């Protein structure tokens, strides 16, 4: 995908390039699916078009979040602006949930009415639109996901899941439309409800991950164990008295207390702390800053 995103581009430029492609694709898909849904008499496809339109809105939020969160620290925000990506992710999750709720309620009303025979049979146009949407949105999911992992962007990863949920939405629409054309008209509404459930699940996952980043949740136990191993491998470290981590948006802050020989000079102790600091930040790219405090110990290094 280097023809779309230069390898030497900055993280901000990569995110903006991906978001621009996503915005153009979502607008085109939403218009095409809306037309196919109306002309092809498919409620599921119209619902899918609304979902794509919400994706376009979410991409605009991501672009704004990436622009602000990439700014350098300033006197009013001395730890940086990365948490704004988490704010954007929460907004995206709410948009996803509201979209899903609307889709689900529409399908439920149709089923509760029981007037299935009056439902029009979706046309071939709606079927083709669903198939094309699955291919396009799945490609957009992987395109966005790979870049999000590369630049470690939570907001961009949330947008990737928007694409995946839209792909699942189109898959549900495809199944519903096909079933309706085979003589089961109520399946178009059932597909809308299944689509709704899948989107709500994705929204909940995005919301929970964003909240974790906002409330200083610690890293996974596996990551903490790996950090402890790295610290203890450094020359001069006798033991770890404390190791705490907290998520700060997509980044990590680490606070470590280590014990060194009480007889070591201030310069020697400082060198040990610097080695620990550099080892953590070099080994774990997501770490934004590592603070190391040195405690004297009567234990011998021999």
N, C-alpha and C positions, 0 to 999 in steps of 0.2 A: 504493500500500500504506500510505498515511498513516493509514488507519483502524485499522491494526494497530500501526504505529509512528509516534508523533508526531514531526514534523520537528524540534521543539525539544528532543527528548529527548537526554540525555547518551549518549556512546558506550557506557558500561556498561549503561545502561537499554535501549538498542536491542539490544545483544547478548543481554541476558537475555530480552527480549521474543521475539526470534527463537528463542532456544533453548527457551523454554517452549512455543511453538507446535510446534517440531520434536519435542520430547519427547512431547507429546500425540498428534501425528500418528503418530509411530513406534510408540508403544505400541498405538494403535488398529489400525494396519496390520499389525503383527506378529501380533496376535491374530486378525485377520480372515483373513490369509493362511495362518496355521497351520490354522485351521478349514477353509478352502477346500482346502488341500493334503491334509489327512487325509480329509475327506469326498469330495473330488474325486479321490483316489488319484493325487496328483502329487508325486513326489519333488522336482522342480524348485521347486514352489511351497512345499514345506516348507523347502527350503534358502533360498528367498527370505525366508521368515518369520524364519528364524534371522538372516539378514542385517539385517532391519529391527530385530530385537531388539538386535543389536549396535550399531546406529545410536542406539538409545535410551540405551544405556550410554555411547556416545561423547559424546552431547549433555550428559550429566551431567558428564563430564570437562571439556567446553568451558565449561560454566557455572561450574565451580570455578576453572578457569584464568582466565577473564575477571574473575571477582571478585577474585582475588589480584593479577593483573597490572595491574589498574587502580588499585591502591593507590599513594599518593605515595611518593617516595623517603624512606628513613629512615636513621638512623646506620649500620645494618648493611647496607643496600642503597642506597648513595648514588647509583647510576645508575638506580634504579628496578627494577621487577619484570617488565618486558616479556618477558624470556626465558622466563618460566614458560609463556607461550603456545606457545613452541617445544617445551618439554617436553611439553605437552599434545598437540601435533601428533605428536610421536614416539610417544606412547602410543596415539593414534588409529591411526597407521600400523601399529603392531604388532597392535592389535585387528583391523584390516582384514585383515592378512595371515593371522592365525590363523583368522579366519572363512572366508577364501577357501580356505585349505588344507583345512579340514574339508569344505567343499562339493565341492572338486575330488576329494578322496580317495573320498568317497561315490559320486560319479558314476563314478570309475574302477573301483571295486569292482564296480559293477553291470555295466559294459561287459566287464570281464575275466571275470566269471562266465559270460557268453554265454547266459544263460537268459532271453532277451528275451521269449519267448512267455508266460512266467509273469508278466511285468510287467502290472499292471492298466492299463487305458486311462484317462487322466485325464478327469474329467467337465467339463461346461460351467461348473460353479461355479469351478473352478480357472482356466479360460480368462478368465472375467469378472474374477476377482480380479486376475489379472496385468495386464489392460488398465487397470483402475482404479488399480492401484499405479503404473503408468507415468505416468499423468496427475498423480497426487498428488505423487509424488517429483520429477518434473521441475519442477513448480511450486515445491516446497520448495527445490530446487536454486537456482533463480533468485532466490527470495525471500531465501535465506540469502546467496548470492553477492553480491547488490547491497548488502546491509547490511554484509557483510564488507569490500567495497571502500570503502564509505562511511566506516567507522570504522577501516579498515586493520588488521583483525584476522586474523592468520595462523591461529589456532585455529578461528575461525569459518569461514574459507575452507576449512580441512581438513574441517570438518563439512559444508560445502556439497558438497564432492566425495564425501563419504559418501552424500549424497542422490543425486548423479549416478550413482555406482556402483550404488546400489540401483535406480535407474531402468533402468540397463543390465541389471542382474540380472533385473528383471521382464520386460524385453524378451526376454532369452534364455529365460526361463521360458515366455513367451507363444509363442515360436517352437517350443520343444520340446513344449509341450502340444498345440499345433495339429498338429505333425507326428505325434505319437503317436496322435492321434485320426484321422489320415488313414492309419493302418496302419503307422507306423514307431515302435513302442514304445520302441526304444533311444534315440530322439532326445531323450527327456526327460532321460536321463542325460548325453547329449552336451551338452545345453544347460547342465546343472549345471557341467560342466567348462569350458565357454566363459565362463560367469559367473565361475568361479573365476579364470581368467586375467585377465579385465578388472579384477576387484577387486584382484588382486595388483599389476597395473600401476599402479592408482591409489594403492595403499599405498606403493609404491616412490617415486612422485613426491612424495607428502606427506612421507615420511621424508627424502628427499634435501634438500628445501627447508628442513625444520626443522633438519637438521644444519648446513646452510650458515649458518643464523642463529645457531647455537650456537658456531661456530668462527671468528667474525669474518671471514666471507667478504666481499670487497669488492663494491661495486655493479657493475652491468653497465657495460661500457665506454661504451655510449651515454650512460648517466646521468652518468658521470664527465666525458665530453666536454662535456655540457651545463653541468655545474658550472663547468668551466674557462672556458667562454664567458661565463657570468654574472660570474665573478670578474674577468676581464680587461676587462669593460665598466665596472667601477667606477673612478671618477676617482682618480688617484694610484697605481694599481697598475701597476708597470713590468713585472713578470713574475711567474710562479708558480714558486717553487722546489720546492714539494712539495704534492701533494694526495692524501690518503689517506682512504678510506672503510671502514667496517665495519658489518655488519648486527648489530643488537642486538634480537633478536626481530623484530617487524615494523617496527622503527624503524631509523634510520641515524645514525651518528656520523661527523662529518667533521672532519679535521685538515688545515689549510692553512697553508703558509708562503708569504708574498708578499714581494716586494722593493719598497721605496719609496725615494724620494729621500733620500740620506744627509744632506742639508742640511735636511730637514724637521724641525720641532720635534716633541717627544714628543706634544704635543697633536694636531698635524696627523697624525702617524702613527697615533695611536690612533683618530682619526676615520675614517681610511681602513679600518682593521681593523674598526671597528664597521659601516661600510657594507657590507663584504664579508660579515660575519657575518649582518647583517639580510637582505641580498639572497639568500643561500643558504637561510636558514630560511624566508623568505617565498616563494621560488620553488619549493622542494621540500618539500611538507607532511610527507613521511615523515621528514625530518631532525629528530631530537630535539635535537641540539646541534651547533654548529659552533664549533670552536676555531681562532682565527686568530693566527699568529705573524708578526711583522714583522721582516724583515732589511733592513739598510741597503744601498743600491746607489749606485754612483757615476754611474749612467746619469742622464741629464737627462730631465725630463718634457716638455721643449719639443721 
